[in-house]
């Protein structure tokens, strides 16, 4: 007597509100989509009073020019300075001048002590450009895309349209919004670019795991997804190889 068994697969993705990250966009389970732009920053306190006023007026002009909602998201993450320390060590070994070699050694020691005593954080600035199925007349959840919704439980898992059709309509809606926002930010002296699929996976991995990570940015083949490697696990593997 043959007994057929069905494998039970459990994954943490079932408990996340993200349906998929593909075509350089984030898709939620209720059909909302978004592009995420990473922007450079400006140290406002270092600007002169006249420059600060010009920046404020330019920012107000940007907001007034928008005909669609955006979200501003600031993400803090642990900074891995190991490669920088290796660079300083290599620079120290290549330098033939004793005085410069001594100064580099002191500086490298200072950086090492700072890292040992304090957590080095890096801040990244993002703009989220959302798309709702309501914009094309499809009945869907009344909520809009937000980073808060990424941690919301009991989010509808029913896409309002087949995924390929939803992606096509979302891209047609989001592409001109993205272009307008990038040009508007350029007037502020800010450089912005849209995050690609591997970068989006890296971002959300760090949000959910709060640890240093590294993304394998090798070219993707069809039906492949980027491999996200946790920096901590990678270091452990290297230690085993060296040991």
Number of C-alpha atoms within 10 A of each C-alpha: 3 4 5 6 6 6 6 5 5 8 7 6 10 10 13 18 20 22 20 15 19 15 13 18 23 24 26 24 19 24 29 25 28 24 24 25 22 18 18 13 14 12 6 12 8 9 12 10 11 9 12 14 12 13 18 14 13 17 16 11 14 17 15 9 12 13 8 10 12 19 13 13 15 10 13 14 18 15 15 17 13 11 9 12 16 12 13 16 15 11 15 19 12 10 13 10 9 10 10 13 17 13 12 18 17 12 14 19 13 12 14 14 11 12 15 10 8 8 12 14 12 11 12 14 15 20 21 21 23 24 25 22 22 16 11 11 8 12 11 16 15 10 12 18 23 19 12 7 15 16 14 11 10 9 18 13 14 13 17 18 14 10 14 9 10 17 19 11 16 24 19 10 16 17 12 11 20 21 13 13 20 19 15 21 17 12 14 18 14 14 16 23 16 20 17 17 18 20 19 20 22 21 18 15 19 19 13 11 11 13 15 17 22 16 17 13 12 9 9 11 8 6 5 8 14 17 15 16 15 17 15 12 12 12 11 11 12 10 10 8 8 7 6
